[in-house]
Amino acid sequence: MPEDITLARDSLWSGQLDARQPKIIDQVFRATPALAEFSQRKKAQMGSERIHVNLEYGENTTIQGLGKGGTISLADTETVTTAYYEWRTIAGNITRYRTDDKINKGPGKQFDLVEVKIKNLIKGMSKELEQNLFSDGTDDDDTVFQGLELLLPENPTADNVGNIPAATSTWWRNDFYDMASDSALALLIDKMRDRVRAVEKETGKLPDVIMTTYELRDTYEEVALELRTDVQRQVGDYSYQTVAYKGIPFVPSSYATAGTMRFLTWEYIYLMYDPDLWFTKTQWKEPVNQPMDRSMQIVCDGNLVTSQRRAHSTMFNIGAATGAGGTA
């Protein structure tokens, strides 16, 4: 294929992708309720070797009553430390095979092909991002995001999140409860109330959302006929129908952990991203051993982080058994 024609088509595709980039990002994060929620909780960090998050973990111990002629300690109190999270990358590609360019020669057909490829990209990136948000971050080559399974696990007493060992830093643990010995029908609402109270004690307010599976959302609907409320959740310009407990909306996801509810406080969990590498595209290039095919990669650098694990709660093994008990 003549080089000038190839370059012209590269330019046409690049121009269309540049023009559509904000729309692509918007549509990726409006694909599901979970993605829409996290899209409103993004924070930017320009580069750096790792993502750094300042944490407040202690109290100022010098505060005291002061009488006439009294003194107050000038000793400094260590109350701040830093958590470090690794950058992770999600990437996808748009490939034009030489047969695509040959068949779709007219400008109209080229535009149609661009739309098809973009829709496919949006579908694939949305799926990958949402799966990552619920991952445990233990991919073989450490490429997936460190998702909720890692940040807010079932047992946070001996893990290491953000380069801080929870075994020795007891303040760096999320609230958790195992319902393996509880009847969901009899005790689900009571245990949800306990989890909400635990978060409220730490933050002074109710959790913002309850992230769970569609199946557990439906289970809640079945056992909470008198308590549940139907709500229309508005996130930016994205809207979806769900149910709520104490005004806290359920956010369902196909990739949430089975049998688990996570009570999240948005102030302390967010998606960090690098603006220079956020849905950023490479140049068009010819893949090795694929003559006259053209490929472009789309790259996203970021990770899910939390600045206060105890502001969240994880309740798991819901519906796994019946009876009474449970451990926390």
C-alpha positions in Angstrom: 0.0 0.0 0.0 1.5 3.4 -1.0 3.1 5.2 2.0 1.2 8.4 1.4 -2.1 6.6 1.5 -1.2 4.8 4.7 -0.1 8.0 6.4 -3.3 9.7 5.3 -5.4 6.9 6.9 -3.2 7.0 10.0 -3.9 10.7 10.3 -7.6 10.2 9.8 -7.8 7.6 12.5 -5.6 9.5 14.9 -7.7 12.7 14.3 -10.9 10.8 15.1 -9.4 9.2 18.2 -8.1 12.5 19.5 -11.5 14.2 18.9 -13.3 11.3 20.7 -10.9 10.8 23.6 -13.0 12.6 26.2 -16.1 10.7 25.0 -14.2 7.4 25.1 -13.1 8.0 28.7 -16.6 9.1 29.6 -18.3 6.1 28.1 -15.8 3.7 29.6 -16.7 5.0 33.1 -20.4 5.1 32.4 -20.6 1.4 31.4 -21.6 0.2 34.9 -22.7 1.6 38.3 -19.4 0.6 39.9 -17.3 2.4 37.2 -19.5 5.4 37.4 -19.0 5.7 41.1 -15.2 5.4 40.9 -15.0 7.8 38.0 -16.1 10.6 40.4 -13.4 9.6 42.8 -10.2 10.1 40.8 -7.1 12.0 41.9 -4.2 12.9 39.7 -0.5 12.4 40.5 2.1 13.4 37.9 4.6 10.6 37.5 6.9 9.7 40.3 8.3 6.2 41.0 5.3 5.2 43.1 2.0 6.6 44.2 2.4 8.3 47.6 -0.5 8.9 50.0 -0.1 10.8 53.3 -1.9 9.1 56.2 -2.9 10.6 59.6 -2.7 7.8 62.1 -2.2 9.4 65.5 -3.5 12.1 67.8 -1.7 15.1 69.2 -0.8 14.0 72.7 0.2 17.5 73.9 -3.3 18.9 74.2 -4.3 19.4 77.9 -5.9 21.8 80.3 -3.8 24.8 81.2 -4.2 26.6 84.5 -2.7 29.9 85.7 1.1 29.6 85.5 0.9 26.2 84.0 3.1 24.7 81.3 2.5 22.7 78.2 4.8 20.2 76.5 6.6 21.3 73.4 7.3 17.7 72.4 6.4 16.9 68.8 3.9 14.1 68.2 4.3 11.8 65.2 0.9 11.7 63.6 1.6 11.4 59.9 3.2 8.7 57.7 3.1 7.8 54.1 1.7 4.8 52.2 3.2 3.8 48.9 1.3 2.1 46.1 2.8 0.9 42.9 1.8 2.2 39.5 -0.2 -0.3 37.5 -0.9 -0.2 33.7 -3.9 -1.2 31.7 -3.6 -1.2 28.0 -5.6 -2.0 24.9 -5.1 -1.7 21.2 -6.9 -0.7 18.0 -5.7 -2.7 15.0 -6.4 -2.1 11.4 -5.6 -5.1 9.2 -4.6 -4.4 5.7 -7.8 -6.0 4.5 -9.8 -3.5 6.6 -8.1 -0.6 4.9 -8.5 -2.3 1.5 -12.3 -3.0 1.9 -13.1 0.3 3.7 -11.5 2.7 1.3 -14.1 5.4 1.1 -14.1 8.2 3.8 -17.7 7.2 4.9 -16.6 3.5 5.4 -13.5 4.6 7.2 -15.6 6.6 9.7 -17.9 3.6 10.2 -14.9 1.4 10.9 -13.5 3.9 13.4 -16.8 3.8 15.3 -16.9 0.0 15.4 -13.3 -0.1 16.7 -14.0 2.5 19.3 -17.1 0.8 20.6 -15.1 -2.4 20.9 -12.3 -0.6 22.7 -14.8 1.0 25.2 -16.3 -2.4 25.9 -12.9 -4.1 26.5 -11.5 -1.3 28.6 -14.6 -1.1 30.8 -14.5 -4.8 31.5 -10.8 -4.8 32.3 -11.0 -1.7 34.6 -14.0 -3.0 36.6 -12.4 -6.4 37.0 -9.2 -4.6 38.3 -11.2 -2.6 40.8 -12.2 -5.8 42.6 -8.9 -7.7 42.2 -6.4 -8.7 44.8 -3.5 -7.3 42.8 -1.7 -10.6 42.6 -1.4 -11.1 38.9 1.6 -13.1 37.8 3.4 -10.1 36.5 1.9 -7.5 38.9 0.1 -5.7 36.2 -3.4 -5.6 37.5 -4.6 -2.8 39.9 -4.5 -3.5 43.6 -8.3 -3.6 44.0 -10.7 -4.0 46.9 -9.8 -7.6 47.6 -6.3 -6.4 48.5 -7.1 -3.0 50.1 -10.1 -4.2 52.2 -9.6 -8.0 52.6 -11.5 -10.5 54.7 -8.8 -10.6 57.3 -6.6 -7.5 57.4 -4.6 -8.4 60.6 -1.5 -9.7 58.9 -1.3 -8.1 55.5 0.8 -5.4 53.9 -1.0 -2.7 52.1 0.7 0.5 50.9 4.0 -0.8 52.3 2.6 -0.7 55.9 2.3 -4.0 57.8 -1.0 -4.3 59.5 0.4 -6.9 61.9 2.3 -4.2 63.8 0.2 -1.2 62.7 -3.2 -2.0 64.2 -4.6 1.3 63.1 -4.1 0.2 59.5 -6.9 -2.4 59.4 -10.4 -2.2 57.9 -13.3 -3.4 60.0 -14.4 -7.0 59.1 -16.9 -9.6 60.0 -17.3 -13.3 59.0 -20.9 -14.4 58.5 -20.0 -18.0 57.8 -22.0 -19.2 60.9 -24.8 -16.7 60.6 -28.2 -17.1 58.9 -28.5 -14.3 56.3 -32.3 -14.5 56.6 -32.2 -13.9 60.4 -29.1 -11.8 61.0 -28.1 -10.0 57.8 -29.7 -6.7 58.8 -28.2 -6.8 62.3 -24.7 -7.4 61.0 -25.1 -4.7 58.4 -26.1 -2.3 61.2 -22.9 -3.3 63.1 -20.7 -2.6 60.1 -22.3 0.8 59.5 -21.8 1.7 63.2 -18.2 0.6 63.0 -17.5 3.0 60.1 -19.6 5.8 61.7 -17.4 5.6 64.8 -14.3 6.1 62.8 -15.5 8.7 60.4 -18.4 10.5 62.1 -20.7 9.6 59.3 -22.4 6.7 57.6 -20.6 4.9 54.7 -21.3 6.3 51.3 -22.0 3.1 49.4 -22.3 -0.7 49.8 -20.4 -2.4 47.1 -21.5 -6.0 46.4 -22.8 -8.5 43.9 -26.2 -8.2 42.1 -27.1 -11.4 43.9 -26.5 -10.0 47.4 -28.3 -6.8 46.6 -31.3 -9.0 45.7 -30.8 -11.0 48.9 -31.0 -7.7 50.9 -34.2 -6.8 49.0 -35.7 -10.2 50.1 -34.9 -9.9 53.8 -35.4 -6.2 54.3 -38.9 -5.6 53.0 -39.8 -3.1 55.7 -36.4 -1.3 55.7 -35.3 -1.1 52.1 -35.9 1.9 50.0 -35.7 2.3 46.2 -33.5 5.1 45.1 -32.4 6.7 41.8 -28.7 7.1 42.1 -27.2 10.1 40.3 -23.4 10.1 39.7 -22.4 13.0 37.6 -24.7 12.7 34.6 -25.0 8.9 35.0 -28.1 7.6 36.7 -29.1 4.1 37.8 -31.8 2.5 39.9 -30.9 0.6 43.1 -31.9 0.0 46.7 -30.6 1.6 49.9 -30.1 0.7 53.5 -30.3 3.6 56.0 -30.0 5.8 52.9 -26.7 4.1 51.8 -27.1 3.0 48.2 -26.1 -0.5 47.0 -23.6 -0.4 44.1 -23.7 -3.8 42.4 -21.0 -5.2 40.1 -20.7 -8.4 38.2 -17.1 -8.6 39.4 -17.6 -8.0 43.1 -16.6 -10.8 45.4 -19.3 -13.5 45.9 -20.9 -13.4 49.3 -19.2 -10.1 50.3 -20.5 -6.6 51.1 -18.0 -3.7 51.3 -19.1 -0.5 53.1 -17.0 2.3 51.6 -16.3 5.9 52.6 -15.4 7.8 49.5 -13.3 10.4 51.3 -10.7 7.7 52.0 -10.7 5.6 48.8 -10.0 6.8 45.3 -8.6 6.0 41.9 -5.2 7.6 41.4 -4.0 8.2 37.8 -1.3 9.8 35.9 -2.7 12.5 33.6 0.1 12.1 31.1 -0.7 8.4 30.8 -4.4 8.2 31.0 -6.0 6.8 27.9 -2.9 8.0 26.1 -2.3 6.6 22.6 0.9 5.6 20.9 1.7 6.3 17.2 0.5 3.9 14.5 3.0 1.2 13.8 3.3 -2.0 11.7 3.4 -5.1 13.9 6.3 -7.5 13.5 5.6 -10.1 10.8 2.3 -8.5 9.9 3.0 -6.5 6.7 0.8 -3.5 6.1 -1.3 -4.0 9.2 -1.4 -1.0 11.6 -1.7 -1.0 15.3 -2.1 1.6 18.1 -2.0 1.1 21.9 -4.0 2.9 24.4 -2.4 3.1 27.9 -3.8 3.9 31.4 -1.5 4.2 34.4 -3.1 4.3 37.9 -4.1 2.3 40.9 -6.8 2.1 43.5 -5.7 3.4 46.9 -7.0 4.1 50.4 -5.8 6.6 52.9 -7.7 5.2 55.9 -8.5 1.5 55.9 -10.5 1.7 59.1 -13.0 4.0 57.4 -14.3 1.0 55.5 -15.8 -2.4 56.4 -15.9 -5.8 54.8 -18.6 -8.4 55.6 -18.1 -11.8 54.0 -19.3 -15.4 53.7 -22.9 -14.0 53.6 -25.3 -16.8 53.1 -22.6 -19.5 53.3 -24.2 -21.2 56.4 -27.0 -20.9 58.9 -26.9 -20.6 62.6 -25.6 -18.1 65.1 -22.2 -16.8 66.0 -19.6 -15.3 63.8 -16.2 -13.7 64.6 -14.8 -10.3 64.2 
